[in-house]
C-alpha cells in the first residue's frame, strides 16, 4: 500500500537501510547519502560523494537539492527548539511497530 506521497510503505520502512536496500536505486542512494552527509554532525560531503551527485544531476539541480535538505534541517532545529509538535505526516511509531523496532 502506498503513502499519500506515492512512495510505497515498504520503501519507507526500509529507509534506515537505504544504502543496502534493493528498493532504492543508485540515484536515490546518492541523494540520501548527501542528505546524511549534510545532516549528521561531524560529517562532510566528500569529493567522491559530490562527483556521484554530478553523475545524476545538473549544477542547478544540486543547488536545489542542497537548499531543500538545508531547509528541512533548519526547520527541524527551529521546530524542536520551540517545541512545535509533529504534524504526524509520517507515523513513525506505527512504522517501528511493523518492523519490530518499537520501544
DSSP file (Angstrom, degrees, kcal/mol; ACC not computed):
  #  RESIDUE AA STRUCTURE BP1 BP2  ACC     N-H-->O    O-->H-N    N-H-->O    O-->H-N    TCO  KAPPA ALPHA  PHI   PSI    X-CA   Y-CA   Z-CA
    1    1 A X              0   0    0      0, 0.0     8,-1.7     0, 0.0     9,-0.2   0.000 360.0 360.0 360.0 130.2    0.0    0.0    0.0
    2    2 A X  B     -A    8   0A   0      6,-0.2     6,-0.2     7,-0.1     2,-0.1  -0.438 360.0-118.5 -85.9 158.1    1.5    3.4   -1.0
    3    3 A X    >   -     0   0    0      4,-2.4     3,-1.7    -2,-0.1    -1,-0.1  -0.310  37.9 -95.1 -83.5 175.4    1.6    6.5    1.1
    4    4 A X  T 3  S+     0   0    0      1,-0.3    -1,-0.1     2,-0.1    -2,-0.0   0.728 125.3  59.6 -64.6 -20.6   -0.1    9.8    0.1
    5    5 A X  T 3  S-     0   0    0      2,-0.2    -1,-0.3     1,-0.0     3,-0.1   0.470 119.4-108.7 -86.8  -1.6    3.2   10.9   -1.4
    6    6 A X  S <  S+     0   0    0     -3,-1.7     2,-0.5     1,-0.3    -2,-0.1   0.610  78.9 129.2  84.9  12.0    3.3    8.0   -3.8
    7    7 A X        -     0   0    0      1,-0.0    -4,-2.4     2,-0.0    -1,-0.3  -0.881  65.1-112.2-101.1 128.5    6.1    6.2   -2.0
    8    8 A X  B  >  -A    2   0A   0     -2,-0.5     4,-2.0    -6,-0.2    -6,-0.2  -0.266  16.2-129.4 -57.6 141.6    5.5    2.6   -1.1
    9    9 A X  H  > S+     0   0    0     -8,-1.7     4,-2.7     1,-0.2     5,-0.2   0.882 110.2  58.3 -58.1 -38.7    5.1    1.9    2.6
   10   10 A X  H  > S+     0   0    0      1,-0.2     4,-1.2     2,-0.2    -1,-0.2   0.890 106.0  48.5 -58.7 -39.8    7.7   -0.9    2.1
   11   11 A X  H  4 S+     0   0    0     -3,-0.2    -1,-0.2     2,-0.2     4,-0.2   0.893 110.7  50.2 -68.9 -39.6   10.2    1.6    0.8
   12   12 A X  H >< S+     0   0    0     -4,-2.0     3,-1.3     1,-0.2     4,-0.3   0.901 109.1  52.1 -64.2 -40.2    9.5    4.0    3.7
   13   13 A X  H 3< S+     0   0    0     -4,-2.7     3,-0.4     1,-0.3    -1,-0.2   0.780 109.6  50.3 -66.7 -25.9   10.0    1.2    6.2
   14   14 A X  T >< S+     0   0    0     -4,-1.2     3,-1.6    -5,-0.2    -1,-0.3   0.374  79.1 105.3 -91.0   3.3   13.4    0.4    4.5
   15   15 A X  G X  S+     0   0    0     -3,-1.3     3,-1.9     1,-0.3     4,-0.2   0.863  72.6  58.1 -56.2 -40.9   14.6    4.0    4.7
   16   16 A X  G 3  S+     0   0    0     -3,-0.4    -1,-0.3     1,-0.3     3,-0.2   0.770 112.7  41.8 -61.8 -23.5   17.1    3.3    7.5
   17   17 A X  G X> S+     0   0    0     -3,-1.6     4,-2.0     1,-0.2     3,-1.8  -0.039  74.7 130.6-110.3  29.4   18.8    0.7    5.3
   18   18 A X  T <4  +     0   0    0     -3,-1.9     6,-0.2     1,-0.3    -1,-0.2   0.815  64.4  64.4 -54.8 -33.0   18.7    2.7    2.1
   19   19 A X  T 34 S+     0   0    0     -3,-0.2    -1,-0.3     1,-0.2    -2,-0.1   0.755 120.4  19.8 -65.9 -24.0   22.4    2.1    1.4
   20   20 A X  T <4 S+     0   0    0     -3,-1.8     2,-0.2     9,-0.0    -1,-0.2   0.487  95.1 113.0-122.4  -7.8   21.8   -1.6    1.0
   21   21 A X    ><  -     0   0    0     -4,-2.0     3,-1.4    -7,-0.2   -10,-0.0  -0.488  59.4-144.9 -72.3 132.5   18.1   -2.0    0.3
   22   22 A X  T 3  S+     0   0    0      1,-0.2    -1,-0.1    -2,-0.2    -4,-0.1   0.579  94.6  75.6 -69.8  -7.6   17.2   -3.2   -3.2
   23   23 A X  T 3  S+     0   0    0    -13,-0.1     2,-0.4    -9,-0.1    -1,-0.2   0.686  88.7  66.9 -76.3 -17.7   14.2   -0.9   -3.0
   24   24 A X  S <  S-     0   0    0     -3,-1.4     2,-0.1    -6,-0.2     0, 0.0  -0.866  75.2-143.9-107.8 136.9   16.4    2.1   -3.6
   25   25 A X     >  -     0   0    0     -2,-0.4     4,-2.6     1,-0.1     5,-0.2  -0.399  34.9 -97.3 -89.1 174.6   18.2    2.8   -6.9
   26   26 A X  H  > S+     0   0    0      1,-0.2     4,-2.2     2,-0.2     5,-0.2   0.838 122.9  55.2 -63.9 -34.0   21.7    4.4   -7.0
   27   27 A X  H  > S+     0   0    0      2,-0.2     4,-2.0     1,-0.2    -1,-0.2   0.932 111.4  43.9 -63.3 -46.1   20.3    7.8   -7.7
   28   28 A X  H  > S+     0   0    0      1,-0.2     4,-2.6     2,-0.2     5,-0.2   0.909 112.2  52.9 -66.1 -42.4   18.1    7.7   -4.6
   29   29 A X  H  X S+     0   0    0     -4,-2.6     4,-2.5     1,-0.2    -1,-0.2   0.891 108.9  50.7 -59.6 -39.4   21.0    6.2   -2.5
   30   30 A X  H  X S+     0   0    0     -4,-2.2     4,-2.2     2,-0.2    -1,-0.2   0.925 110.8  47.5 -65.6 -45.0   23.2    9.1   -3.6
   31   31 A X  H  X S+     0   0    0     -4,-2.0     4,-2.3     1,-0.2    -2,-0.2   0.909 114.3  47.2 -62.9 -41.7   20.6   11.8   -2.7
   32   32 A X  H  X S+     0   0    0     -4,-2.6     4,-2.5     2,-0.2    -2,-0.2   0.878 110.5  51.4 -69.7 -37.2   20.1   10.1    0.7
   33   33 A X  H  X S+     0   0    0     -4,-2.5     4,-2.7    -5,-0.2    -1,-0.2   0.891 110.0  51.2 -63.6 -38.5   23.8    9.8    1.4
   34   34 A X  H  X S+     0   0    0     -4,-2.2     4,-2.2     2,-0.2    -2,-0.2   0.922 109.4  49.5 -63.3 -44.7   24.1   13.5    0.5
   35   35 A X  H  X S+     0   0    0     -4,-2.3     4,-1.6     1,-0.2    -2,-0.2   0.912 111.9  49.0 -61.3 -42.3   21.3   14.3    3.0
   36   36 A X  H  X S+     0   0    0     -4,-2.5     4,-3.1     1,-0.2    -2,-0.2   0.938 110.3  50.5 -61.2 -46.5   23.1   12.3    5.7
   37   37 A X  H  < S+     0   0    0     -4,-2.7    -1,-0.2     1,-0.2    -2,-0.2   0.856 114.4  44.4 -62.0 -35.2   26.4   14.0    5.0
   38   38 A X  H  < S+     0   0    0     -4,-2.2    -1,-0.2    -5,-0.2    -2,-0.2   0.778 121.5  39.2 -76.5 -26.2   24.7   17.4    5.3
   39   39 A X  H  < S+     0   0    0     -4,-1.6     2,-0.4    -3,-0.2    -2,-0.2   0.858  92.6  83.7 -96.3 -40.8   22.7   16.5    8.4
   40   40 A X  S >< S-     0   0    0     -4,-3.1     3,-1.6    -5,-0.2    -4,-0.0  -0.530  83.4-116.1 -76.5 124.7   25.0   14.3   10.6
   41   41 A X  T 3  S+     0   0    0     -2,-0.4     3,-0.1     1,-0.3    -1,-0.1  -0.267  97.5  21.0 -58.3 141.9   27.3   16.4   12.8
   42   42 A X  T 3  S+     0   0    0      1,-0.3     2,-0.3    -5,-0.0    -1,-0.3   0.596 100.8 110.7  71.8  14.1   31.0   15.9   12.1
   43   43 A X    <   -     0   0    0     -3,-1.6     2,-0.3    -6,-0.2    -1,-0.3  -0.830  47.1-166.1-110.4 158.4   30.4   14.6    8.6
   44   44 A X        -     0   0    0     -2,-0.3     2,-0.8    -3,-0.1    -6,-0.1  -0.919  32.5 -99.5-135.8 162.1   31.2   16.4    5.4
   45   45 A X        -     0   0    0     -2,-0.3   -11,-0.1    -8,-0.1   -12,-0.0  -0.763  46.1-142.8 -83.4 112.4   30.3   16.0    1.8
   46   46 A X     >  -     0   0    0     -2,-0.8     4,-2.3     1,-0.1     5,-0.2  -0.283  19.3-114.6 -73.1 160.9   33.3   14.2    0.3
   47   47 A X  H  > S+     0   0    0      1,-0.2     4,-2.1     2,-0.2     5,-0.2   0.883 118.5  54.9 -60.2 -38.1   34.6   14.9   -3.1
   48   48 A X  H  > S+     0   0    0      2,-0.2     4,-1.9     1,-0.2    -1,-0.2   0.914 108.3  47.1 -63.1 -43.9   33.6   11.4   -4.1
   49   49 A X  H  > S+     0   0    0      1,-0.2     4,-2.2     2,-0.2    -1,-0.2   0.908 110.4  52.6 -65.3 -41.2   30.0   11.9   -3.0
   50   50 A X  H  X S+     0   0    0     -4,-2.3     4,-2.1     1,-0.2    -1,-0.2   0.889 108.3  50.9 -63.5 -37.4   29.9   15.2   -4.8
   51   51 A X  H  X S+     0   0    0     -4,-2.1     4,-1.0     2,-0.2    -1,-0.2   0.880 107.4  53.6 -65.9 -37.2   31.1   13.6   -8.0
   52   52 A X  H  X S+     0   0    0     -4,-1.9     4,-0.6     1,-0.2     3,-0.5   0.906 107.6  51.4 -62.2 -40.4   28.4   10.9   -7.6
   53   53 A X  H >X S+     0   0    0     -4,-2.2     4,-2.5     1,-0.2     3,-1.6   0.930 106.3  54.1 -59.6 -45.1   25.8   13.7   -7.3
   54   54 A X  H 3< S+     0   0    0     -4,-2.1    -1,-0.2     1,-0.3    -2,-0.2   0.721  98.5  63.8 -65.4 -20.5   27.1   15.3  -10.5
   55   55 A X  H 3< S+     0   0    0     -4,-1.0    -1,-0.3    -3,-0.5    -2,-0.2   0.746 116.8  27.9 -72.1 -22.4   26.6   11.9  -12.3
   56   56 A X  H << S+     0   0    0     -3,-1.6     2,-0.3    -4,-0.6    -2,-0.2   0.722 121.7  39.1-109.4 -29.0   22.9   12.2  -11.7
   57   57 A X  S  < S-     0   0    0     -4,-2.5    -1,-0.2    -5,-0.1     2,-0.0  -0.903  70.6-118.4-131.9 153.4   22.1   15.9  -11.5
   58   58 A X     >  -     0   0    0     -2,-0.3     4,-2.3     1,-0.1     5,-0.2  -0.272  43.4 -98.8 -74.2 169.0   23.0   19.3  -13.1
   59   59 A X  H  > S+     0   0    0      1,-0.2     4,-2.1     2,-0.2     5,-0.1   0.905 125.4  50.2 -56.9 -43.8   24.5   22.1  -11.1
   60   60 A X  H  > S+     0   0    0      1,-0.2     4,-2.2     2,-0.2    -1,-0.2   0.891 109.8  50.4 -63.6 -39.5   21.2   23.8  -10.7
   61   61 A X  H  > S+     0   0    0      2,-0.2     4,-2.7     1,-0.2    -1,-0.2   0.881 109.4  51.1 -67.4 -37.5   19.5   20.6   -9.5
   62   62 A X  H  X S+     0   0    0     -4,-2.3     4,-2.7     2,-0.2    -1,-0.2   0.896 109.0  51.3 -65.9 -39.7   22.3   20.0   -7.0
   63   63 A X  H  X S+     0   0    0     -4,-2.1     4,-2.4     2,-0.2    -2,-0.2   0.925 112.0  46.9 -61.5 -43.8   21.8   23.6   -5.7
   64   64 A X  H  X S+     0   0    0     -4,-2.2     4,-2.4     2,-0.2    -2,-0.2   0.923 112.6  48.7 -64.8 -44.5   18.0   22.9   -5.4
   65   65 A X  H  X S+     0   0    0     -4,-2.7     4,-2.4     1,-0.2    -2,-0.2   0.918 112.3  49.6 -60.2 -43.7   18.6   19.5   -3.6
   66   66 A X  H  X S+     0   0    0     -4,-2.7     4,-2.7     1,-0.2    -2,-0.2   0.905 110.4  50.3 -61.5 -43.4   21.1   21.2   -1.2
   67   67 A X  H  X S+     0   0    0     -4,-2.4     4,-2.7     2,-0.2    -1,-0.2   0.909 110.7  49.0 -63.1 -42.7   18.6   24.0   -0.5
   68   68 A X  H  X S+     0   0    0     -4,-2.4     4,-2.5     2,-0.2    -2,-0.2   0.930 113.3  46.2 -64.5 -45.4   15.8   21.5    0.3
   69   69 A X  H  X S+     0   0    0     -4,-2.4     4,-2.4     2,-0.2    -2,-0.2   0.934 114.5  47.8 -62.3 -46.1   18.0   19.5    2.6
   70   70 A X  H  X S+     0   0    0     -4,-2.7     4,-2.6     1,-0.2    -2,-0.2   0.896 111.7  50.7 -62.4 -41.0   19.3   22.6    4.4
   71   71 A X  H  X S+     0   0    0     -4,-2.7     4,-3.1     2,-0.2     5,-0.2   0.932 110.6  48.4 -62.3 -45.7   15.7   24.0    4.7
   72   72 A X  H  X S+     0   0    0     -4,-2.5     4,-2.3     2,-0.2    -2,-0.2   0.897 112.7  48.7 -63.7 -39.4   14.5   20.7    6.3
   73   73 A X  H  X S+     0   0    0     -4,-2.4     4,-2.2     2,-0.2    -1,-0.2   0.936 114.4  45.4 -63.2 -46.2   17.4   20.6    8.7
   74   74 A X  H  X S+     0   0    0     -4,-2.6     4,-2.7     1,-0.2    -2,-0.2   0.916 112.7  50.5 -63.6 -44.4   16.8   24.2    9.7
   75   75 A X  H  X S+     0   0    0     -4,-3.1     4,-2.8     1,-0.2     5,-0.2   0.897 109.4  51.5 -60.7 -42.1   13.1   23.7   10.0
   76   76 A X  H  X S+     0   0    0     -4,-2.3     4,-2.3    -5,-0.2    -1,-0.2   0.926 112.1  45.4 -62.0 -45.8   13.7   20.7   12.2
   77   77 A X  H  X S+     0   0    0     -4,-2.2     4,-2.4     2,-0.2    -2,-0.2   0.914 114.0  49.9 -63.6 -43.6   16.0   22.6   14.5
   78   78 A X  H  X S+     0   0    0     -4,-2.7     4,-1.8     1,-0.2    -2,-0.2   0.945 113.6  44.7 -59.4 -51.3   13.6   25.6   14.7
   79   79 A X  H  <>S+     0   0    0     -4,-2.8     5,-2.9     1,-0.2     4,-0.3   0.886 113.1  50.5 -64.0 -39.9   10.6   23.4   15.5
   80   80 A X  H ><5S+     0   0    0     -4,-2.3     3,-1.1    -5,-0.2    -1,-0.2   0.926 109.9  49.9 -65.3 -43.8   12.5   21.4   18.1
   81   81 A X  H 3<5S+     0   0    0     -4,-2.4    -1,-0.2     1,-0.3    -2,-0.2   0.865 115.7  42.6 -62.6 -36.3   13.7   24.5   19.9
   82   82 A X  T 3<5S-     0   0    0     -4,-1.8    -1,-0.3    -5,-0.2    -2,-0.2   0.334 111.9-118.8 -94.3   7.5   10.3   26.0   20.0
   83   83 A X  T < 5 +     0   0    0     -3,-1.1     2,-0.5    -4,-0.3    -3,-0.2   0.839  48.1 172.4  60.1  35.2    8.6   22.7   21.0
   84   84 A X      < -     0   0    0     -5,-2.9    -1,-0.2    -6,-0.2     3,-0.1  -0.660  30.4-126.7 -75.2 121.8    6.5   22.7   17.8
   85   85 A X        -     0   0    0     -2,-0.5    -1,-0.1    -3,-0.1    -5,-0.0  -0.268  26.0 -92.6 -71.9 157.2    4.8   19.3   17.8
   86   86 A X        -     0   0    0      1,-0.1    -1,-0.1     2,-0.0     0, 0.0  -0.311  20.4-141.2 -62.0 147.6    4.9   16.9   14.9
   87   87 A X        -     0   0    0     -3,-0.1    -1,-0.1     3,-0.0    -2,-0.0   0.336  37.3-124.1 -91.3   5.7    2.1   17.1   12.4
   88   88 A X        +     0   0    0      2,-0.2     3,-0.2     1,-0.1    -2,-0.0   0.844  59.7 149.1  54.9  39.8    2.1   13.3   12.1
   89   89 A X  S    S+     0   0    0      1,-0.3     2,-0.4     2,-0.0    -1,-0.1   0.833  77.5  28.4 -69.4 -30.9    2.6   13.3    8.4
   90   90 A X  S    S-     0   0    0      4,-0.0     2,-1.6     0, 0.0    -1,-0.3  -0.986  83.5-140.8-129.6 120.8    4.5   10.1    8.8
   91   91 A X     >  +     0   0    0     -2,-0.4     4,-1.7     1,-0.2     3,-0.4  -0.616  23.1 178.2 -86.2  87.0    3.6    7.9   11.7
   92   92 A X  H  > S+     0   0    0     -2,-1.6     4,-2.9     1,-0.2     5,-0.2   0.852  75.0  60.2 -58.4 -38.5    7.0    6.7   12.9
   93   93 A X  H  > S+     0   0    0      1,-0.2     4,-2.2     2,-0.2    -1,-0.2   0.917 107.2  44.6 -61.6 -42.5    5.6    4.7   15.8
   94   94 A X  H  > S+     0   0    0     -3,-0.4     4,-1.9     2,-0.2    -1,-0.2   0.860 112.2  54.1 -69.1 -32.8    3.5    2.5   13.5
   95   95 A X  H  X S+     0   0    0     -4,-1.7     4,-1.3     2,-0.2    -2,-0.2   0.936 110.7  45.4 -62.2 -47.1    6.4    2.2   11.2
   96   96 A X  H  X>S+     0   0    0     -4,-2.9     5,-2.6     1,-0.2     6,-0.9   0.864 109.8  54.6 -67.7 -36.0    8.6    1.0   14.0
   97   97 A X  H ><5S+     0   0    0     -4,-2.2     3,-0.8    -5,-0.2    -1,-0.2   0.909 106.5  52.2 -62.7 -40.2    5.9   -1.4   15.3
   98   98 A X  H 3<5S+     0   0    0     -4,-1.9    -1,-0.2     1,-0.2    -2,-0.2   0.816 113.9  42.6 -66.0 -30.4    5.7   -3.0   11.9
   99   99 A X  H 3<5S-     0   0    0     -4,-1.3    -1,-0.2    -5,-0.1    -2,-0.2   0.443 113.7-114.9 -96.0  -0.4    9.5   -3.6   11.8
  100  100 A X  T <<5S+     0   0    0     -3,-0.8    -3,-0.2    -4,-0.7    -4,-0.1   0.688  86.8 113.8  77.3  17.7    9.7   -4.8   15.4
  101  101 A X      < +     0   0    0     -5,-2.6    -4,-0.2    -6,-0.2    -5,-0.1   0.356  37.4 125.1-102.9   4.9   11.8   -1.7   16.4
  102  102 A X              0   0    0     -6,-0.9    -9,-0.0     1,-0.1    -8,-0.0  -0.329 360.0 360.0 -66.4 146.7    9.3   -0.1   18.7
  103  103 A X              0   0    0     -2,-0.0    -1,-0.1     0, 0.0    -6,-0.0   0.410 360.0 360.0 -98.0 360.0   10.5    0.7   22.2
